[in-house]
């Protein structure tokens, strides 16, 4: 059983951009297992998935299988 996280406060005084990343596992309607990773860039007034080219993120965090 997983855990639902609806909100995590991020202090305003932390330097930006911040990177939030993770991976989750799930079963589809046919009981097939999948995993997906994500990277979220947190700016002062926005969030997006466009990682600056100067930051290297391993494919393990963004691959979908």
ROTIKOL-844335 format. One record per atom (N, C-alpha, C): residue in three letters; z, x, y. Coordinates in nm, 4 decimals. Each point is the difference from the previous one (the first is absolute). Layout:
N
<marvex = ALA | c3 = Z | c1 = X | c2 = Y> .
...
// end
This chain:
65
<marvex = UNK | c3 = 0.0000 | c1 = 0.0850 | c2 = -0.1181> .
<marvex = UNK | c3 = 0.0000 | c1 = -0.0850 | c2 = 0.1181> .
<marvex = UNK | c3 = 0.0000 | c1 = 0.0890 | c2 = 0.1237> .
<marvex = UNK | c3 = -0.0827 | c1 = -0.0324 | c2 = 0.0953> .
<marvex = UNK | c3 = -0.0112 | c1 = 0.0791 | c2 = 0.1216> .
<marvex = UNK | c3 = 0.0933 | c1 = -0.0478 | c2 = 0.1091> .
<marvex = UNK | c3 = -0.0089 | c1 = 0.0663 | c2 = 0.1121> .
<marvex = UNK | c3 = 0.0827 | c1 = -0.0330 | c2 = 0.1144> .
<marvex = UNK | c3 = -0.0909 | c1 = -0.0357 | c2 = 0.1175> .
<marvex = UNK | c3 = 0.0290 | c1 = -0.1090 | c2 = 0.0680> .
<marvex = UNK | c3 = -0.0759 | c1 = -0.0419 | c2 = 0.1164> .
<marvex = UNK | c3 = 0.0651 | c1 = 0.0588 | c2 = 0.1244> .
<marvex = UNK | c3 = -0.0803 | c1 = 0.0685 | c2 = 0.0814> .
<marvex = UNK | c3 = 0.0484 | c1 = 0.0550 | c2 = 0.1264> .
<marvex = UNK | c3 = -0.0789 | c1 = -0.0691 | c2 = 0.1099> .
<marvex = UNK | c3 = 0.0675 | c1 = -0.0803 | c2 = 0.0791> .
<marvex = UNK | c3 = -0.0687 | c1 = -0.0757 | c2 = 0.1041> .
<marvex = UNK | c3 = -0.0004 | c1 = 0.0732 | c2 = 0.1326> .
<marvex = UNK | c3 = 0.1013 | c1 = 0.0832 | c2 = 0.0263> .
<marvex = UNK | c3 = 0.0110 | c1 = 0.0625 | c2 = 0.1306> .
<marvex = UNK | c3 = 0.0871 | c1 = 0.1244 | c2 = -0.0097> .
<marvex = UNK | c3 = -0.0475 | c1 = 0.1087 | c2 = 0.0558> .
<marvex = UNK | c3 = 0.0783 | c1 = 0.1233 | c2 = 0.0114> .
<marvex = UNK | c3 = -0.0068 | c1 = 0.0436 | c2 = 0.1454> .
<marvex = UNK | c3 = 0.1128 | c1 = 0.0018 | c2 = 0.0706> .
<marvex = UNK | c3 = -0.0038 | c1 = 0.0406 | c2 = 0.1407> .
<marvex = UNK | c3 = -0.0327 | c1 = 0.1491 | c2 = 0.0143> .
<marvex = UNK | c3 = -0.0847 | c1 = 0.0330 | c2 = 0.0955> .
<marvex = UNK | c3 = -0.0357 | c1 = 0.1382 | c2 = 0.0289> .
<marvex = UNK | c3 = 0.0485 | c1 = 0.0305 | c2 = 0.1417> .
<marvex = UNK | c3 = 0.0893 | c1 = 0.0975 | c2 = 0.0153> .
<marvex = UNK | c3 = 0.0522 | c1 = 0.0309 | c2 = 0.1337> .
<marvex = UNK | c3 = -0.1118 | c1 = 0.0344 | c2 = 0.0986> .
<marvex = UNK | c3 = 0.0095 | c1 = -0.0534 | c2 = 0.1199> .
<marvex = UNK | c3 = -0.1022 | c1 = 0.0219 | c2 = 0.1020> .
<marvex = UNK | c3 = -0.0061 | c1 = 0.1441 | c2 = 0.0484> .
<marvex = UNK | c3 = 0.1093 | c1 = 0.0753 | c2 = -0.0139> .
<marvex = UNK | c3 = 0.0022 | c1 = 0.1362 | c2 = 0.0530> .
<marvex = UNK | c3 = -0.0551 | c1 = 0.1051 | c2 = -0.0969> .
<marvex = UNK | c3 = -0.0515 | c1 = -0.0415 | c2 = -0.1145> .
<marvex = UNK | c3 = -0.0606 | c1 = 0.0955 | c2 = -0.0938> .
<marvex = UNK | c3 = -0.1383 | c1 = 0.0382 | c2 = 0.0514> .
<marvex = UNK | c3 = -0.0366 | c1 = 0.1291 | c2 = -0.0099> .
<marvex = UNK | c3 = -0.1324 | c1 = 0.0442 | c2 = 0.0482> .
<marvex = UNK | c3 = -0.1129 | c1 = -0.0715 | c2 = -0.0745> .
<marvex = UNK | c3 = -0.1074 | c1 = -0.0284 | c2 = 0.0709> .
<marvex = UNK | c3 = -0.1160 | c1 = -0.0674 | c2 = -0.0565> .
<marvex = UNK | c3 = -0.1180 | c1 = 0.0962 | c2 = -0.0045> .
<marvex = UNK | c3 = -0.0971 | c1 = -0.0155 | c2 = -0.0863> .
<marvex = UNK | c3 = -0.0084 | c1 = -0.1041 | c2 = -0.1015> .
<marvex = UNK | c3 = 0.0902 | c1 = 0.0301 | c2 = -0.1192> .
<marvex = UNK | c3 = 0.0446 | c1 = -0.1046 | c2 = -0.0662> .
<marvex = UNK | c3 = 0.0748 | c1 = 0.0098 | c2 = -0.1248> .
<marvex = UNK | c3 = -0.0932 | c1 = -0.0402 | c2 = -0.1134> .
<marvex = UNK | c3 = 0.0234 | c1 = 0.0543 | c2 = -0.1178> .
<marvex = UNK | c3 = -0.0760 | c1 = -0.0398 | c2 = -0.1183> .
<marvex = UNK | c3 = 0.0950 | c1 = -0.0682 | c2 = -0.0974> .
<marvex = UNK | c3 = -0.0362 | c1 = -0.1190 | c2 = -0.0431> .
<marvex = UNK | c3 = 0.0731 | c1 = -0.0687 | c2 = -0.1059> .
<marvex = UNK | c3 = -0.0937 | c1 = -0.0035 | c2 = -0.1201> .
<marvex = UNK | c3 = 0.0495 | c1 = 0.0390 | c2 = -0.1145> .
<marvex = UNK | c3 = -0.0873 | c1 = 0.0033 | c2 = -0.1168> .
<marvex = UNK | c3 = 0.0774 | c1 = -0.0394 | c2 = -0.1245> .
<marvex = UNK | c3 = -0.0716 | c1 = -0.0447 | c2 = -0.0999> .
<marvex = UNK | c3 = 0.0646 | c1 = -0.0404 | c2 = -0.1240> .
<marvex = UNK | c3 = -0.1003 | c1 = -0.0424 | c2 = -0.1048> .
<marvex = UNK | c3 = 0.0513 | c1 = -0.0523 | c2 = -0.1075> .
<marvex = UNK | c3 = -0.0827 | c1 = -0.0421 | c2 = -0.1130> .
<marvex = UNK | c3 = 0.0666 | c1 = -0.1212 | c2 = -0.0621> .
<marvex = UNK | c3 = -0.0808 | c1 = -0.0913 | c2 = -0.0493> .
<marvex = UNK | c3 = 0.0553 | c1 = -0.1135 | c2 = -0.0720> .
<marvex = UNK | c3 = -0.0812 | c1 = -0.0244 | c2 = -0.1263> .
<marvex = UNK | c3 = 0.0656 | c1 = -0.0615 | c2 = -0.0969> .
<marvex = UNK | c3 = -0.0596 | c1 = -0.0305 | c2 = -0.1291> .
<marvex = UNK | c3 = 0.0055 | c1 = -0.1500 | c2 = -0.0199> .
<marvex = UNK | c3 = -0.1035 | c1 = -0.0555 | c2 = -0.0623> .
<marvex = UNK | c3 = -0.0007 | c1 = -0.1442 | c2 = -0.0212> .
<marvex = UNK | c3 = -0.0859 | c1 = -0.0365 | c2 = -0.1200> .
<marvex = UNK | c3 = 0.0190 | c1 = -0.1233 | c2 = -0.0485> .
<marvex = UNK | c3 = -0.0810 | c1 = -0.0580 | c2 = -0.1054> .
<marvex = UNK | c3 = -0.0919 | c1 = -0.1036 | c2 = 0.0624> .
<marvex = UNK | c3 = -0.1262 | c1 = -0.0024 | c2 = -0.0417> .
<marvex = UNK | c3 = -0.0907 | c1 = -0.1026 | c2 = 0.0510> .
<marvex = UNK | c3 = 0.0118 | c1 = -0.1253 | c2 = -0.0880> .
<marvex = UNK | c3 = -0.0831 | c1 = -0.1003 | c2 = 0.0271> .
<marvex = UNK | c3 = 0.0091 | c1 = -0.1265 | c2 = -0.0735> .
<marvex = UNK | c3 = -0.0353 | c1 = 0.0148 | c2 = -0.1475> .
<marvex = UNK | c3 = -0.0665 | c1 = 0.1083 | c2 = -0.0386> .
<marvex = UNK | c3 = -0.0338 | c1 = 0.0259 | c2 = -0.1385> .
<marvex = UNK | c3 = 0.0985 | c1 = 0.0963 | c2 = -0.0658> .
<marvex = UNK | c3 = 0.1117 | c1 = 0.0255 | c2 = 0.0683> .
<marvex = UNK | c3 = 0.1072 | c1 = 0.0889 | c2 = -0.0509> .
<marvex = UNK | c3 = -0.0437 | c1 = 0.1460 | c2 = -0.0085> .
<marvex = UNK | c3 = -0.1015 | c1 = 0.0370 | c2 = 0.0789> .
<marvex = UNK | c3 = -0.0428 | c1 = 0.1393 | c2 = 0.0109> .
<marvex = UNK | c3 = 0.0851 | c1 = 0.0679 | c2 = 0.1073> .
<marvex = UNK | c3 = 0.0418 | c1 = 0.1226 | c2 = -0.0261> .
<marvex = UNK | c3 = 0.0820 | c1 = 0.0710 | c2 = 0.0985> .
<marvex = UNK | c3 = -0.0890 | c1 = 0.0752 | c2 = 0.0990> .
<marvex = UNK | c3 = 0.0446 | c1 = 0.0041 | c2 = 0.1230> .
<marvex = UNK | c3 = -0.0675 | c1 = 0.0722 | c2 = 0.1070> .
<marvex = UNK | c3 = 0.1049 | c1 = 0.0688 | c2 = 0.0854> .
<marvex = UNK | c3 = -0.0441 | c1 = 0.0992 | c2 = 0.0729> .
<marvex = UNK | c3 = 0.0859 | c1 = 0.0663 | c2 = 0.0966> .
<marvex = UNK | c3 = -0.0832 | c1 = 0.0255 | c2 = 0.1248> .
<marvex = UNK | c3 = 0.0639 | c1 = -0.0060 | c2 = 0.1142> .
<marvex = UNK | c3 = -0.0696 | c1 = 0.0245 | c2 = 0.1255> .
<marvex = UNK | c3 = 0.0940 | c1 = 0.0724 | c2 = 0.0949> .
<marvex = UNK | c3 = -0.0550 | c1 = 0.0952 | c2 = 0.0723> .
<marvex = UNK | c3 = 0.0783 | c1 = 0.0717 | c2 = 0.0990> .
<marvex = UNK | c3 = -0.0447 | c1 = -0.0395 | c2 = 0.1395> .
<marvex = UNK | c3 = 0.0825 | c1 = 0.0311 | c2 = 0.0973> .
<marvex = UNK | c3 = -0.0362 | c1 = -0.0316 | c2 = 0.1375> .
<marvex = UNK | c3 = 0.0586 | c1 = 0.1029 | c2 = 0.0951> .
<marvex = UNK | c3 = -0.0643 | c1 = 0.0125 | c2 = 0.1129> .
<marvex = UNK | c3 = 0.0499 | c1 = 0.0801 | c2 = 0.1112> .
<marvex = UNK | c3 = -0.0181 | c1 = -0.0848 | c2 = 0.1243> .
<marvex = UNK | c3 = 0.1057 | c1 = -0.0150 | c2 = 0.0781> .
<marvex = UNK | c3 = -0.0038 | c1 = -0.0776 | c2 = 0.1235> .
<marvex = UNK | c3 = 0.0423 | c1 = 0.0911 | c2 = 0.1144> .
<marvex = UNK | c3 = -0.0818 | c1 = 0.0070 | c2 = 0.1041> .
<marvex = UNK | c3 = 0.0309 | c1 = 0.0806 | c2 = 0.1176> .
<marvex = UNK | c3 = 0.0676 | c1 = -0.0917 | c2 = 0.1019> .
<marvex = UNK | c3 = 0.1177 | c1 = 0.0400 | c2 = 0.0470> .
<marvex = UNK | c3 = 0.0769 | c1 = -0.0788 | c2 = 0.0964> .
<marvex = UNK | c3 = -0.0066 | c1 = 0.0704 | c2 = 0.1346> .
<marvex = UNK | c3 = -0.0656 | c1 = -0.0652 | c2 = 0.0954> .
<marvex = UNK | c3 = -0.0105 | c1 = 0.0517 | c2 = 0.1362> .
<marvex = UNK | c3 = 0.1060 | c1 = -0.0672 | c2 = 0.0876> .
<marvex = UNK | c3 = 0.0004 | c1 = 0.0316 | c2 = 0.1295> .
<marvex = UNK | c3 = 0.0958 | c1 = -0.0623 | c2 = 0.0907> .
<marvex = UNK | c3 = -0.0150 | c1 = -0.1509 | c2 = 0.0073> .
<marvex = UNK | c3 = -0.1231 | c1 = -0.0503 | c2 = -0.0022> .
<marvex = UNK | c3 = -0.0220 | c1 = -0.1430 | c2 = 0.0184> .
<marvex = UNK | c3 = -0.0938 | c1 = -0.0609 | c2 = -0.1043> .
<marvex = UNK | c3 = -0.0217 | c1 = 0.0685 | c2 = -0.1121> .
<marvex = UNK | c3 = -0.0962 | c1 = -0.0486 | c2 = -0.0975> .
<marvex = UNK | c3 = 0.0257 | c1 = 0.0659 | c2 = -0.1350> .
<marvex = UNK | c3 = -0.0510 | c1 = -0.0601 | c2 = -0.1051> .
<marvex = UNK | c3 = -0.0045 | c1 = 0.0625 | c2 = -0.1319> .
<marvex = UNK | c3 = -0.1424 | c1 = -0.0096 | c2 = -0.0514> .
<marvex = UNK | c3 = -0.0408 | c1 = 0.0970 | c2 = -0.0792> .
<marvex = UNK | c3 = -0.1350 | c1 = 0.0005 | c2 = -0.0554> .
<marvex = UNK | c3 = -0.0057 | c1 = 0.0942 | c2 = -0.1185> .
<marvex = UNK | c3 = -0.1104 | c1 = 0.0017 | c2 = -0.0684> .
<marvex = UNK | c3 = -0.0182 | c1 = 0.0857 | c2 = -0.1163> .
<marvex = UNK | c3 = -0.0937 | c1 = 0.1161 | c2 = 0.0237> .
<marvex = UNK | c3 = -0.0317 | c1 = 0.0283 | c2 = 0.1259> .
<marvex = UNK | c3 = -0.0936 | c1 = 0.1085 | c2 = 0.0322> .
<marvex = UNK | c3 = 0.0780 | c1 = 0.1298 | c2 = 0.0195> .
<marvex = UNK | c3 = 0.0001 | c1 = 0.0828 | c2 = -0.1022> .
<marvex = UNK | c3 = 0.0768 | c1 = 0.1236 | c2 = 0.0022> .
<marvex = UNK | c3 = -0.0789 | c1 = 0.1063 | c2 = 0.0749> .
<marvex = UNK | c3 = 0.0644 | c1 = 0.0670 | c2 = 0.0982> .
<marvex = UNK | c3 = -0.0709 | c1 = 0.1054 | c2 = 0.0735> .
<marvex = UNK | c3 = -0.0507 | c1 = 0.1078 | c2 = -0.0949> .
<marvex = UNK | c3 = -0.1196 | c1 = 0.0522 | c2 = 0.0251> .
<marvex = UNK | c3 = -0.0584 | c1 = 0.1002 | c2 = -0.0907> .
<marvex = UNK | c3 = 0.0824 | c1 = 0.1285 | c2 = -0.0096> .
<marvex = UNK | c3 = 0.0894 | c1 = 0.0226 | c2 = 0.0937> .
<marvex = UNK | c3 = 0.0827 | c1 = 0.1207 | c2 = -0.0035> .
<marvex = UNK | c3 = 0.1165 | c1 = -0.0128 | c2 = -0.0978> .
<marvex = UNK | c3 = 0.0232 | c1 = -0.1205 | c2 = -0.0509> .
<marvex = UNK | c3 = 0.1090 | c1 = -0.0225 | c2 = -0.0952> .
<marvex = UNK | c3 = -0.0595 | c1 = -0.0176 | c2 = -0.1385> .
<marvex = UNK | c3 = 0.0409 | c1 = 0.0842 | c2 = -0.0942> .
<marvex = UNK | c3 = -0.0514 | c1 = -0.0082 | c2 = -0.1370> .
<marvex = UNK | c3 = 0.0919 | c1 = -0.0906 | c2 = -0.0824> .
<marvex = UNK | c3 = -0.0549 | c1 = -0.1088 | c2 = -0.0503> .
<marvex = UNK | c3 = 0.0729 | c1 = -0.0910 | c2 = -0.0881> .
<marvex = UNK | c3 = -0.0613 | c1 = 0.0132 | c2 = -0.1391> .
<marvex = UNK | c3 = 0.0802 | c1 = 0.0383 | c2 = -0.1009> .
<marvex = UNK | c3 = -0.0552 | c1 = 0.0094 | c2 = -0.1353> .
<marvex = UNK | c3 = -0.0571 | c1 = -0.1340 | c2 = -0.0457> .
<marvex = UNK | c3 = -0.1093 | c1 = 0.0039 | c2 = -0.0753> .
<marvex = UNK | c3 = -0.0642 | c1 = -0.1217 | c2 = -0.0489> .
<marvex = UNK | c3 = 0.0933 | c1 = -0.0822 | c2 = -0.0881> .
<marvex = UNK | c3 = 0.1032 | c1 = 0.0616 | c2 = -0.0563> .
<marvex = UNK | c3 = 0.0936 | c1 = -0.0738 | c2 = -0.0839> .
<marvex = UNK | c3 = 0.0672 | c1 = -0.1143 | c2 = 0.0759> .
<marvex = UNK | c3 = 0.0091 | c1 = 0.0101 | c2 = 0.1319> .
<marvex = UNK | c3 = 0.0638 | c1 = -0.1054 | c2 = 0.0783> .
<marvex = UNK | c3 = -0.0980 | c1 = -0.1105 | c2 = 0.0384> .
<marvex = UNK | c3 = -0.1267 | c1 = 0.0231 | c2 = -0.0071> .
<marvex = UNK | c3 = -0.0970 | c1 = -0.0999 | c2 = 0.0458> .
<marvex = UNK | c3 = -0.0943 | c1 = -0.0483 | c2 = -0.1088> .
<marvex = UNK | c3 = 0.0044 | c1 = 0.0592 | c2 = -0.1196> .
<marvex = UNK | c3 = -0.0860 | c1 = -0.0437 | c2 = -0.1099> .
<marvex = UNK | c3 = 0.0457 | c1 = -0.1346 | c2 = -0.0548> .
<marvex = UNK | c3 = -0.0945 | c1 = -0.0761 | c2 = -0.0519> .
<marvex = UNK | c3 = 0.0285 | c1 = -0.1277 | c2 = -0.0631> .
<marvex = UNK | c3 = -0.0562 | c1 = 0.0050 | c2 = -0.1406> .
<marvex = UNK | c3 = 0.0826 | c1 = -0.0317 | c2 = -0.0997> .
<marvex = UNK | c3 = -0.0472 | c1 = 0.0008 | c2 = -0.1401> .
<marvex = UNK | c3 = 0.0299 | c1 = -0.1300 | c2 = -0.0670> .
// end
